[in-house]
Amino acid sequence: MRKRIIVAGFIACMLAVFLGNAQTKQWRPVYTSRWDYLLSTPENKESILGIFCTEASITVLDSTRTHYKIRVSNGDVGYIKKQPLETRMFGKRSPGEPAQYFYRGEEGYQGPHLYVQAAELRVRNQPSVEGKIVRKARLNEHTSLDYYPLYKDGWVYIGDHFHEQPEYIQAKYLGMGFTHEQLLDAYLKVKGKDMTEELDAVGRLREIAWSGTTQEMLQALRYYKESWERSGQTNPKVDIDFELLLASKLQNLEYEAYEKEMRKLSMYYLVEGRRLWDGKINEREAADLNLKKVKDIPDSPECGWEPLYFYQSPNLILAFEEDYPAKNKMVGSVYSMKFAEQHAVVLGKEIIDGHYAEKEFISKFGHLLSVDWTGNPHYYRIANGDAGFFAIRFKDGVPVSFESVYYC
C-alpha cells in the first residue's frame, strides 16, 4: 500500500509540473519517448489529427487512466496513449518512426526534418493565413519539425524551441529536397503546355539556380523571363532584368586575383571630409568626429573579432583593438556605418555614398561580390581576405548601411 501511495504521489507531482509548464506564456515543454499519433478523442483510434516524432515537444493539459491530453508544437490539442515523458532530450529515435514525415538524413543520425518545396514561401507568426508574415522561406530550406498534421492545410511549427520567435508554414509545402536537374527537367516537361504549372515550375527553378553556378543562374533567369513574357503577366516581386544583370557580373575569382583587385581599389572611408583607413584610425580622430566612447555595443561579436571598446554615434561605430604586433597602441576600424550625409565608402575612384546607384555598383564591382539573393537580397559581400567580409546593403536602389564581419 505504501509503495502505491508513493508511486501515485510521484505521478501527481510530475503531472503538476507538466500542467504548470503548459500554463506559462512561453513554451516550456516535456518530451515524448516514442513516436505516435495524436488523436482527437481517446476512444477512437481512427480520429487521427497528426503524427509526432520521438522526443516531440509537448505540454500536458490533462490525464486519464490511459491517455494524456496534450498540446503539440503547432498548437493542435489532442490525446496520446500514455508513455514515459522526459524533461530533457537525448537524441533518441524509436523504432518504426516514419521517415516520410521525419527524415533524419541518409545515415539516420540527424534531427527530424523535411525541406521546403515551394518558391517564395511566406512564413507566418501564427498557424493561419491571417498571421503576420515574418520572412520568406527559401526553396530547399532545411526545416526541423516534430509534429506533422494529417488533415488538409495543416500547419507545422518551425520557429525557435521555446516559441519566443514563432514561425509557421503549411505542411503541404514540405517534402524531400530538390536538385537543379530535377527542377530543370520538371520545367521543360510543362513548358508550353500549362501556363500556371509552367510559371510555378520556373519560379522554383529560378530560386534554386541562385545557389548554383553562373551558367545555371543565367539559364534559369532567361527561362523565367521568357515564361513570364509569354504569359502576358508580370511578377512585381521579381525584377528579372536586374537579376540577369547581377548574375552576369558575378564571378568566382581565385584568391590571388581577388586580393590583387582589392589592393588596387585601396578601400577607405570618407566621414565628414576625413579619410579613414581600417587599422589606422586613432582615438583623437574618433573624438574629433564627436563619437562617444563605450565599452560594448548590442550584438557585438563574441568571436573572430573582439574589440576592447568602441566609439559610436547614431551613424557610425568604430571598433578599437590592440595594434599587433605593436604593444600599448590601440587602432580603430569601421565596425558599421549608415550612409548618411558625408558618409561614404571609397573603392578605387568610386565614391559610394547614399546616392550611389545599385546598378552602377553591380556593374563596377559585381566580379568581387557574393550574394544570398533568395535569402537576403540587396545585401552584397566583399571578401576581407580570409578573415571575414565587408557588406553593403541597398534599399530602393541606393546604399543604406555598411558593416564589417569577421568569421569565428
Secondary structure, 3 states (H helix, E strand, C coil): CHHHHHHHHHHHHHHHHHHHHHHCCCCCCEEECCCEEEECCCCCCCCEEEEECCCCEEEEEEECCCEEEEEECCCCEEEEECCCEECCCCCCCCCCCCCCCCECCCCCCCCCEEEECCCCEEEECCCCCCCCEEEEECCCCEEECCEEECCCCCEEECCCCCCCCCCEEEHHHEECCCCHHHHHHHHHHHCCCCHHHHHHHHHHHHHHHCCCCHHHHHHHHHHHHHHHHHHCCCCCCCCHHHHHHHHHHCCCCCHHHHHHHHHHHCCEEEECCEEECCCCECHHHHHHCCCEEECCCCCCCCCCCCCCEEEEECCEEEEEEECCCCCCCEEEEEEEEECCCCEEEEECCEEECCCCCHHHHHHHHHHHEECCCCCCCCEEEEEECCCEEEEEEEECCEEEEEEEEECC
